[in-house]
Amino acid sequence: MQFLKDLNIQSANQGVSTGTQWIESNGAAIESYSPVDGKKIGTTKSADKSAYEKVVSTSLQAANEWKKWPAPKRGEIVRQVGEALRHHKESLGKLVSYEMGKSLQEGYGEVQEMIDICDFAVGLSRQLYGLTMHSERPLHRMYEQWHPLGVVGIISAFNFPVAVWSWNAALAWICGNTTIWKPSEKTPLCGIAVQNIVAEIFVKNNVPEGVNCLIQGAREVGEWMSNDQRLPLISATGSTRMGKAISAVVAERLGKTILELGGNNAIIISQHADLDMSLIGAVFGAVGTAGQRCTTTRRLIIHESVYDVFTAKLCKAYEQLKIGNPLDTNNHVGPLIDQDAVNMYLNAIEQCKQQGGKFLVEGGVYTSPSIESNCYVKPCIAAVTNELAIVQHETFAPILYVMKYTTLDEAIAIQNNVPQGLSSAIMTLNMREAEQFLSASGSDCGIANVNIGTSGAEIGGAFGGEKETGGGRESGSDAWKAYMRRQTNTINWGTHLPLAQGIQFDL
């Protein structure tokens, strides 16, 4: 495939890199199969302990030099990375779509997110602001400044195989950190492609070897990183179960984490909503990326007065969905990532039926003469109550649960009554309802939207959620502070040494 050649993906030994150099490893082979057609794309190597140690030691050495580069100069490197991503957007977008299974438009969109965060980080490299404070002591000045942490470990998930890495890496770099990235073993070639793109820029600019490291592998490699005291920050995206394990290990060594975990996102459809606009937000939110986004819409909480009308619109829209090869832009829904994901989808449907859910649109495996993979499934809709055990659980698949409400207080209570707290939305043209939803008594999620869906976020805002979503924040706003350590400084420019709080200490 031409896009693989364009991205210089050719060697099975391209699995562990210190930036511009690939390291030999005796780790297990990782084979990448496309869920689009079931075909093998390529093979890479997992890191063994020796290769891992080489990566960490090189990254530590680079951190000592990289932090001395002026932040705007580091930002200039990130700017060039963004330009390189623009040049490779088509090829990388196609690889993301083919290896992960999301639509080609979403593949391009993911690369655009990488470009956008680079642009954001470039400006931020001149704005790593601290504060100045007035001292209670005469002839003293107080201020705070921010310093890099050192080496940042990034563990990303298959559903956004490149964008989430960039959210972390672009900010970590301009803050003066080096990075070690473990991409998902389900999308290893995306990691190799990005490594090759960045390496070209780093070579041109004499960036220290070790600033951008790649380390392939399964759970064991993630455990090495989590246990490693040399990595002061681990940023991990994945399941709540995975996040709890990482959090416990890193906390034991008093390290820092940024956790982006599960979502069980709901849209409240008010009786005051624009139902046509609400339909677009609900359908894309539920079936985009075949339901494999952490911000996927999994629950619709619909006012009883519009429930029948809206669910009828919803079922009709689902009848029009086209399932098939995601590289064909005429299709709306691509495959799940692998057979395990299909089995979890089927199991969730069965549990829903056993617990009393009634399907308005039936699910199941989707087959067609034009489809060569067993990973395609039918988006489905089930009428439920929020208390069902399966509704409280996040299933990474296109299953949408619909339920009724009477009052807005009731709807908000239903929305909040799940373990997860990532994204939420209300569709309403009533200002009072919108403001109540956004108030402290409203949504308990890290993201709360009005008249847009739960899925999709701009890089300018901090991304993340509460409760079992982990509490982490990535991307925009002041998320950069998580990649740095704060230092408070007091300078005495007088001729005496007065003590704080008026304490007297005479010798």
N, C-alpha and C positions, 0 to 999 in steps of 0.2 A: 504494500500500500504506500502511495506516494507520501502521505503525511508522516509515516514512520521514518522514511528516508529524510524528509525535510527536517525532522527533529533529531536526526542522528542517533536513532535507536537501532543498534546493530549487534552489540556484543552481549552474550549471556553473562559476562562478568561485570556488567554495569549494574552493580548493586550497592556498593559502598564507596563513598567519595568524600574526600576532604575539601572539596571545592572544585578544583580543576583536574584533580588526579583521581583515577579509579584504583581502588585497593583490592588486591587479591584476597579472596575469602574462601574458606572451606565449609561455609555454612550450606544449609539445604537449598536446593533449587526452588524458586518460586515461579510457577507457571501461570501466565495470565491468559484467561479465556474470555472472549467477549460474550456477554449475555445477549447480544443482538442476534448472533447467528451460531453461537456455541463453538466457534473456531478458536484455535490457539493463536494468540497474537505474538507472544514471545516469552522468553525465560530470563529471569534475573537471579541473583544470588543473595541469600540471606547472610547477614553478618555473623561471623563467629566471634568468640570473645577477643581474640587477638586483633581482628579488624576493628572491633568496637573500641578497644583501648587505643588504637592508633588514631581513630577519629577524635576521641575525647582529648587526648594529649595535644593533638594538632590544633583543635579548637581552643583549648585553654591558652596555648602559646599565642594564637592569633588574637585572642581577646585582649591581651596585654598591649598589643600594638594598635588594634582597631579603636580602642577607647580613647587613644590619644589623637586620632584624626578629628578635626573640628566637625561638629555636627552638620553644618551646611555642606561640607565636603562629602560626608557620608550620604547626605541627601542627594547630592549630585550623582553618586553611584546608583542610588535607587531610581532616580529619574531616568538614567540610561537603561536600567532594567525594564522600566515601564515602556520605553520606546522599543526595546527588543520584543517585549510581549505584544505590542501593537503589530510588529512585523510578522510575528508567528501566530497571530490570533486565529487565522483560519485553520492552520495545521493542528495547533494545540486544541482548539475547540472540537475538531473532528475526532482527535484521540480521546478527549474526555467523553464525548458522546459514545464512541465505539467501545471503549474499555469499561465505562461505568453503565452505559445504557440510557442516559438521559437524552432528551431531544436535542437535535443539532442546534436549535436556537438557544436552548439552555446551556449547551456546551460553549457556544460563543459568549453567552451572557456571563458564564463563570470566568472566562478569561478577561472579559471586560471588568469584572470585579477586581481582578488582579491589577489591571491597569489603573483603575480608579484609586485603589489603596496606595499604589505607588505615588500617584499625583498628590494624594492627601499627605503622605509621609514626607514628600519633598518640602511642602510648605511647613509641616510640623517641625522639620529639622532646624528651622530658625525660630521656633516658638516653644522650646522646652523650658517654660517659665517656672521660676520659683517665686516666692513672696518676700517682701521686706516687712518687718514688724518693728514697732517702737518698743524700745527697752524701758523697763521701769528704773533702770540705773542711769545716772547721768554719764554723758560722754561714752555711751555704748551704742552699738548698732547690731541689730539682729536680722538675719535673713535665712532663707532655706534654698537649697539647691538639690539637683537630682543627678545621680551618678548611675552608670550602667551596672547591672548585676553580674555580668560575666558571660556564661554559656547558658543559652535558653534551649530547652528541649521541647520539640513540637511533635505531638502525636496526633495525626489527622485520620479522618474516617473516609470511607469509600464514596459517600454520597456527594461530597464536594472535594474531589481528589486534589485540586490545586488551589482553589480560592482561599480556603481556610488557612492553608499554609502561608499564603501571601499576607493575610491579615496580621499574622503573627510576625513573619520574617521582616516585612517592610518596616514595621514599628520597632522591632527588636534591633534591627540594624541602625536606624537613625538614632536610636537611644545609646548606641555604642556597644551592643552585645553581639556575640557570635551565635549561630544557631546550628542545632543538630536536629534533622527532620527524619522521623520515621513515618512514611506514608502507609496507608492501608495495604496489607498484603493482597487485597482484592483488586487494587489498582496500582500496581508497582511501576508500570511503564509511564504513567503520568508523572511520577516522581523523577524518573530518569530524564524525561523530556525537559522538565523545568530545570533540572540540574545542568543540562547541556546549554540551555538558553542563558542562564545566569553566568555560567563559567566563561562564556565568550566576553561578557562585559567585565568580569573580574580580572581576566587576563589583560585586557586592554588598559586597565586602570591600576595595575599592580596592587590589587587588593590582597592582603595577606592570605595565604593558604590556610583554610580552617574557619573562615568567616561564615561560609555556607556549606554545611556538611549534610550528606544524605546517608541514611543507614536503613537498609531494607530488613524486614524480618517480621515474625509473628509475635505472639504474646511475650515470649521470653525476652526479646529485645526491648520491648516496652518496660518490662520489669527491671532490666538492667538500668535503664534510664531513670526510672522512678526511685530506685534505691541508691543512685549515685549522688553522693554529697557534692560532687564537683559541678552538678547542674542545679543551681539555686532555684530555678523556676522550671516547672513542667506545665506546658499548656496542652491539654488533652481534650479531644472531641470524640464522643462516642456514646455508648450506652450508659445509663445510670449505674448499672452493675460495675462496669469497667471504671467509671469515675470514682465510685466509692472505694474500690480497691486501691487506685492510684492515690486518692486523697489520704487514705490511712497510712500508706507507706511514706509518702512525702512529708506528711505532718509528723510522723515519728522522728524524722531527722530535722524537723523544724524548717523544712523548705517551703517554697511558695507554689501555689497551683492556680491556673486559670482553667476552669472546668466548664465545658459546653456539652451538656448531656441531653437527656430525653425531653420531649415535648408532647403535650396532649392538648393541642390548641383548639380553641373554640371560637366560633363567630356567633354573636347574638344577632338574630334577625328581628328587628323591632316591627311593630305594626305601623311605625312611621317611616320605614325604610323605603328606598327606591328599590323595588324588587328586581328589576332588570339588571341594575348595577350590582346588586347583591348576588345575583346568580353567577355573574362572571367571576367575582371574587371567590365565591364558594367552590365553583367547579375547578378553577385553576388551582386554588389552594389545596383541594382534595386529590386531584389526579396528576398535578405537575410532578415531574421526576418519579412518576408511578407511586406517589405517596411516600417517597424515601427522603423527604426533607425533614429536618428537625422542626421546621416551622409549618409542616403540612397541616391543613385543616382536618382534624379528626372528628370534631363534634360540631353540629349545628344546633343552636338553642333558639327555637323559632316561636314567636308569639302565637298563641292559640288561634287568634283571629285570622292570621294569614298562613297558618300551618298547611292547610290543605292546598291552597293556591300555590304556595311556594314549593312544596314537595312535588306537586304535579309538574311545575316548570323544571324542577331539578331532574326528575325522572326522564322527561322529554329530552333534556340536554344530554343526559348520559347515553341515550339511544343514538345520539349523533356522534359520539366519540369514536375516533378512528384509532385502532390499536395496530401497531406494527413497527417496522424498522425505524428507529428514532432519527436516523440520518435522512430519512424522507420527510421533508418539512410538511407534507400533507397529513402526517400522523400526529395525534395528540398524546398518545400513551405508549411508552416503550416498555422494556422488560424490567423485572426485578433483577437484582444483582446476581443471584445464583439460586440453585435449587433449595438450599436451606431457607432462603427468604420466601420462596414459594410455599414450602411446607409450613412455615410460621403463619403465612397468610391463610392457608387452608385450615389450619388448626384454629385460628382466631374466628373464622367464619363458623366452624362447627361449635366452638364454645359459645358464641353469640346465640346460635339457634338453641342450644341446650339450656341457656340461661333465660330464654324467653324472647329474644330479639326476633323481629319480623322483617324479612328482607323485602324492601320495595323494589330494588334492583338486585338481581341475583349475581353472585360472583362465581368464581371457578377459573380453572386454567383455560387460557385462550389458545386455540389451535387454528391454523390456516395453512393451506398448501404453500403459501409464500413465506412461511415462517420456519426457520431451521432450528430454533432454540425452544427449550421447554420452560423458559423463564417468563413468558408472557402470561398475565392474568387479567381478569375483567374487573374494572372498578365497580364497586358495589355500594349499596346504601341500605342501612338497617335502621328501623324504628325501634328505639330502646328507651330505657330510663337510665339516668346517669349513674345509678347505684350498681348496675351490673358490673361484676368483677372484670369482665373483658374490656369494658369501657374505661375503667380506671387504668388500664394497661396501654402502653404505646406499642402498637403493631406497625412496623415499618413497611406499610403496604397501602394500596388505595381502597381502604375501607372507611366509609363515612357513616357516622352515627348521627341520627336526627332525633330530637326530643322537643317537647312543648314546654312553654312557660306561661304564667299568667301576669305576674308583676315584674318590673325590672329588678327589684330587690331579689326576687326569686331567681331570675336569670343569672344575676351576678353571683349569687350563692352557688348555683349549679356550675357556672364557669370556673369558680375557684375551688370547687370540691373535687380536686384530683391531686395526686402527689406532685405533679409536674407544674412548672410555672414559667414557661418560655414566652409564647406569643399569644395574643388575644385580639379580638376585634368586635366592634359593634357597628351594625348598619342601621343608621337612623338619621332622619332630617330634623329631629327634635334636639335643640341645643341643650336643654336641661338633661336629657338622657345621656348625651355625649359627655357633658361635664361630670355627671355622676359616675359614669363608667371610668373616667380618667382620674377621679378623686381618690383620696386615701381609703375611702370606703368602697371603691370600685374594684377593677381588675387587680389581682395580686401578681401579675406576670411582669417580667422584665420589659416586655414590649406590649403596648396597648395602642390599638389603632382605631380610627373612626372613619368609616366609609371606604376603607380598603381592607383586603383580606389579611390573613395571618402570615402568608407566605411571601418571602422576598423582603429584603432589608437593604437600605442604602448604607454605604460605608461611612457616611458622615456621622451617623449615630452609633453609640456604643451598643454592641450586640451581645445579648445574653439573658439569662433568666434566673428565677428564684427556686426555692425548695429543691426538689430532686433534679432540677436542671443544673444545679451546681453553683450558681451565684457568680460565675465568671463574667467578664466583659472583654470583648475584643473589638477591633476595628476603630471606630471613630470616637468623637468627643474626647474625654481625657483618659481613654483606655491605655494610652501610652505609659501612664504612671505605674501600671502593673509590671512593666519591664525595667523599672529603675528603683533605686533605693533613695529615700529621702534623707537629707542631712541638714540639720539645723545648726547655724553658725552664729556665734556671738563674738563681736570684736570690741575690745576695750581700747579706745584711742586716747584715753585720759592718762593722768599721772597717779591715780589712786586705784585701789582694788575694792570697790564696794561689793558686798555680797547681796544676793537676791533676798527678797522678803525682809530687807532691813536687818538681817542678822549681823550682830557685832562679833568680831573675832580679833581681839587686840593682842599683839605680842609685845 
